[in-house]
Amino acid sequence: MSSMANERRAGDAAGNRNPDWYERGLAHVWLPYGQMKTMAPPLPVVATEGSRIMLADGRVLIDGIASWWTACHGYNHPHIRAAVERQLASLPHVMFGGLVHEPALRLADRLAVLLPGDLDRVFFSESGSVAVEIALKMALQYWINRGIRTRRRFVAFTGGYHGDTTGAMAVSEAMHGELRALVPEHIHVALPQDEESAAAFDRLLARQADEIAAIVVEPLVQGAGGMRFHAPEVLRHLRAAADRHDVLLIFDEIFTGFGRTGTLFACDAAGVVPDIVTLSKALTGGTLPLAATVARPRVFEAFWSDDPAHALMHGPTYMANALGCAAANASLDLFAQEPRLAQVRAMSAALARGLAACRGLAGVKDVRVQGAIGVVELEKITDLDALRRRFIAAGVFIRPFGSVVYLTPAFTIDDEDLSVLIRAVLEVLSERIW
Ligand SMILES: Cc1ncc(COP(=O)(O)O)c(C=O)c1O
């Protein structure tokens, strides 16, 4: 009964018809992360505003996810909208080969100032996975340009997720199932979280450094792999081990960047400067696709040469899209002008207070909060679809995956809406329908 095939013509439970575009188009679209035959039909959205998602049938959902963690200022923020509208009128896009424009160069300059240490050379692309591909490519070629051809492998971590393109898949543990066997084999280990595993990690690098290009990690929070947290000390240990064995360190801040974990970047909390960092998601405040791979001079200088073969041969068609860069600049204005990190601190406290009650519920394994991320990990979710539907029936958009139910709202959500989200988690999880 819950399949898309059965329900897509039916409209919602109240009998409302779905719009014509939905009826006609759904048969021609391939949806993400799911078995099309059995998945619950997607909800037709007609508008967004702040922390609200408006559905075609008139229902309004309070959003607990901020569109895969992008819409940090809420939807349709007038400052971002105005910046994009102005940009659209003068220069929506121009190729970045042989041409540059103000929004991109301003953004590169601002990112270099905001990022810690000497992370100061920005390569733009249009999605997180591509930003990761570029980081991996930079790291491989860094060694080749220095005459070292043996360093072809990456060290990545259990539970890590870095995207869906093949290079990113190869350094991810989460999500890709059997396809992982088809991509280059890298070195996957557990994050070194105690003295013993830190020593083992160090021994691994001592043994194999001459075949390792870089270590790749999501700093502080492994997101799509299960919303798992680790301490800043882990990152300090990775930095020290990378330095000791002369291996590059890549931080994938696509999820954690721009305040989500409590500091502007997760690396700020650890006082660690990676050699390369990847950014996307909240970079444009959730309005347009844009990503950046940012390198330190140490990396960039290995490409600076009279030899054309030492150049980075990469250039996505829509890289540095002017609309995306205008949105990102406007988003950075908001971080400067409005109290975003204070809002994250307040949300963190409210999530910790509110979700604590879940600890007493049967089947709850763990409750944890880091910055504006609240997680209730269950022993097991047997009916993910039922749980997702129940949240929608409760008037909230909360999308559990694996064994976690989590909240990553916009930083601007008001107290009342945040408490509706928290209450919904408590109520729905106490029903044991999952
Ligand atoms: C840490 C991390 N890296 C990379 C990606 C991939 O980004 P995109 O979906 O924009 O390709 C994601 C997406 O969830 C992510 O969380």
The ligand as a MOL file (V3000), in Angstrom:
LIG
                    3D

  0  0  0     0  0            999 V3000
M  V30 BEGIN CTAB
M  V30 COUNTS 16 16 0 0 0
M  V30 BEGIN ATOM
M  V30 1 C 30.6700 15.5080 4.3890 0
M  V30 2 C 30.0860 15.4830 3.0110 0
M  V30 3 N 30.9040 15.4700 1.9490 0
M  V30 4 C 30.4260 15.4690 0.6920 0
M  V30 5 C 29.0730 15.4720 0.4310 0
M  V30 6 C 28.5570 15.4570 -0.9760 0
M  V30 7 O 28.0230 16.6790 -1.2970 0
M  V30 8 P 27.0090 16.7990 -2.5640 0
M  V30 9 O 25.7820 16.0640 -2.1830 0
M  V30 10 O 26.8090 18.2800 -2.7100 0
M  V30 11 O 27.7170 16.2030 -3.7360 0
M  V30 12 C 28.1890 15.4600 1.5180 0
M  V30 13 C 26.7290 15.4130 1.2890 0
M  V30 14 O 25.9500 15.0840 2.1300 0
M  V30 15 C 28.7040 15.4770 2.8270 0
M  V30 16 O 27.9050 15.4630 3.9070 0
M  V30 END ATOM
M  V30 BEGIN BOND
M  V30 1 1 1 2
M  V30 2 1 2 3
M  V30 3 2 2 15
M  V30 4 2 3 4
M  V30 5 1 4 5
M  V30 6 1 5 6
M  V30 7 2 5 12
M  V30 8 1 6 7
M  V30 9 1 7 8
M  V30 10 2 8 9
M  V30 11 1 8 10
M  V30 12 1 8 11
M  V30 13 1 12 13
M  V30 14 1 12 15
M  V30 15 2 13 14
M  V30 16 1 15 16
M  V30 END BOND
M  V30 END CTAB
M  END
